[in-house]
Amino acid sequence: MGEETYHLVTLGCPKNQVDSDKLAGTLAADGMASTDSPAEADLIIVNTCAFIADARQESVDTVLALADLRRDGARLVVTGCMAERYGDELAEALPEVDSVAGFGVPVVLGRRPDSPSDSEPSLPLFDLLNLPRPASTRPWAYVKIAEGCDRACGFCAIPTFRGPQRSRSIDSILEEVDALEVREVVLVAQDLAAYGRDQGEGERSIVPLVEAVAGRVDRVRLLYLYPSDLNDRLVDTICATGVPYFDLSLQHVSPPLMRRMRRWGDGNRFLERIGHIRSVEPEAAFRSNFIVGYPGETEEDHDALLEFVAAADLDWCGFFTYSEEEGTYATTLDGAVDSALAAERLRELGEMQDRITAARRDALIGRQVSVLVDEPGIGRTHREAPEIDGIVTVPADLPAGQFVDLTVTGAIGPDLAAA
């Protein structure tokens, strides 16, 4: 009998991609081989996202599409956030699925029972967070440093199914970094700057971790920082790595709405912090995300956000309409925003930010930049996080995994060309 094969589909955020990498390593250790064709796979796995309604619909649509493609006898497993959040409900709604496996449950259904008397396959728990991973096939990789979140943001259900924050040890993270054999490491977590607090290691143990990782790779990048935790020491540490890239979780700027969101900060505080960082490091790049149409958002709140976006002049921004999530504080609030109005506000903000991003990219024309070649013809400077920001088109003969100094020759929207 030939080697069993699996087809793994990952939806959602970079943290899910890390989970999938670790699942792939486990499947390989079980003697299975990956295939790009779901129709040829013995096992199909969908690592789902459940953050907002659109993500859940995409997960369901993907599962149903793969169910139609699988061959007779192949197994279809759903794991990830939707599996953990909805469990039995999801299994009942999707009879096409052979198993709904939450976090820490093996997805290989053929494992043998613990004893001859057992009637069901053994399903021992394992620690997905600390599973080993194979070397990366790209010159960069995400590394998840913690799981879960201790915050209580009004719109977010993640703590209800990912649980409280659970940080990894620095040693285990560094072992993973070494094994990946990459030039750039992108650190990710639900609450990155809170790393280590649950271990009693002090409130700023993210700093020695960043310093340690920076000693092993050419670039270390941090994704998703809460602005209340972005103190001077962390700013200086990030800038010292040579990747002054700040992905700030702001969500809104209007003080009344921020209180309803159960979030810290306001537009003035955010502008002050961004201005300080730029005074320390003029080459700093900034990304943030904002929610549009949160319950109670008024025209004044929306105008405040528009004014902030214009003043902040961020490199990258994502805007999302509010999604009502079961079990969150926001579902108890009045002041629902009409969906058409929310869509109009979203369009207005998106068009403004597109102009800002294009102008910031145009300003780089003629500048010399250091580019990491991700694959032939495509690279990134410190200003672009992989998969979410623009790219730099580079000469196709440059080898992947190399750093090269190039001159920016053009810009089209979010993307640059360099030679």
Helices and strands as residue ranges (DSSP letters): E 5-10, H 14-29, E 33-34, G 38-40, E 43-48, H 53-69, E 75-80, H 81-93, E 99-100, G 128-130, E 140-144, E 146-147, H 158-162, E 166-167, H 170-180, E 184-188, G 192-194, G 197-199, H 206-214, E 219-222, G 227-229, H 232-240, E 245-251, H 255-261, H 267-280, E 285-292, H 299-312, E 316-321, G 329-332, H 339-362, E 368-375, E 378-380, E 392-393, E 403-412, E 415-418
